Amino acid sequence: MKLRLAAPIGLALAALPILAHASEAVSAEQIVDVEKYGRAIHIMVMLLAGFGFLMVFVKRYGRSALTATYLLVSLALPLYFLKDKLALMGGSGSDIDGLILAEFAAASLLICAGAVLGRIKMGQYLVLGLLFIPCYALNEWILQGGGLGLIPAGAFLDTGGSILIHAFGALFGLAAIFSLTTRREYETEIPADATSDRFSMAGSMLLWIFWPSFCAALVPTGDVPSTAVNVILALCGSTLATYFASVGLRRKIAIADIANAALAGGVAIGSACARTGPGASFLIGILAGALSTFGFAVIQPRLQAAFKKVDTCGVLYLHGLPGLLGGIAVLFAVDGLDAGVQFTGIAVMVVIALAGGFVVGKIVSALGRREYAYEDGEEFLVEPSEVPGKGKKAAA
């Protein structure tokens, strides 16, 4: 036994000078990049597993929702990287920073796709992505890169993307649904059951767990711990507020509220996540959770009835309204900000998102319509019982 232990111990001791020499060759910047890599992988879990399963709540559209998530992420990352490498509308610098910024773009695209989920063909999701990413990049360049001279570079505070990622994606998708919702699709029920709801909750919990890495992905290393604490407390606030608001507004708990509005704190704290304190973060989370739940329970049915359009995943209420709340709340949570710059940035985002979404929606709608909304069987090999047919409402 002693002989067996001696060999590995001796090898380890012999390797110490080599390891010491290797550590001297690693720069502080490289170490920081490795730390960012860990957060980048957390964000990838959010994109594929978190967003993917959150959208599986549509009972007969689970295969499609997961496949669309795969495709949109796989399109957005290289497309943003290409923009970055060509230095179009600014560049990110290091590859790992480029990857994280590309993941942010992919997250915004998935939010946008959630608004039209179930009502476009799989190929149309790709067209949506191809057209969305340039619009997103333009908005990012203006708000954070000083593009067109509208906002001084670095003056608009939106560390975790409340405005740039969440509100932009939601409003873009909201504008697109005006061309991507037919009357029959509006009248078609979006079915859910206990199994699809549980999968959606699993996706929500994955997003909740990794949200601190999303907001802290590019903050200075020394600010990562405090940023993570702020995000977690905001999520706690929104989760608690969602429960009380859901019971108060509906008399019973709605699982869709818990799966969605509980995340609103992460959306709203994004702008101020690295510059505020625990108490303010918790309060922002409470306000965001209450606002989001009110959106799902009260605003959503009234807007849908008024416009006869469908926001499948309710992205306006999870990402849009809480995102706008976060972009404005930062003025009260952080000292020394220029309110004019902050409101200008929000206004620019709204214009680009609504105009871009409306035009892109028109283009995507010109490529055809699904025969059946919210059904895997139109494009996937499924069991005979899952094939849409007699008794199903056509979407076109």
GIMOMO-V226532 format. One record per run of one state. SS is the DSSP state (H for helix, E for strand, C for the rest). FROM is the first residue (numbers start at 1). TO is the last residue. If there is no record, write none. Layout:
# GIMOMO-V226532
SS_FROM_TO / SS_FROM_TO
This chain:
# GIMOMO-V226532
C_1_1 / H_2_25 / C_26_27 / H_28_57 / C_58_61 / H_62_85 / C_86_94 / H_95_116 / C_117_121 / H_122_144 / C_145_146 / H_147_149 / C_150_161 / H_162_176 / C_177_182 / H_183_187 / C_188_193 / H_194_216 / C_217_220 / H_221_250 / C_251_254 / H_255_268 / C_269_277 / H_278_307 / C_308_314 / H_315_333 / C_334_338 / H_339_365 / C_366_371 / E_372_372 / C_373_375 / H_376_378 / C_379_383 / H_384_386 / C_387_393 / E_394_394 / C_395_396
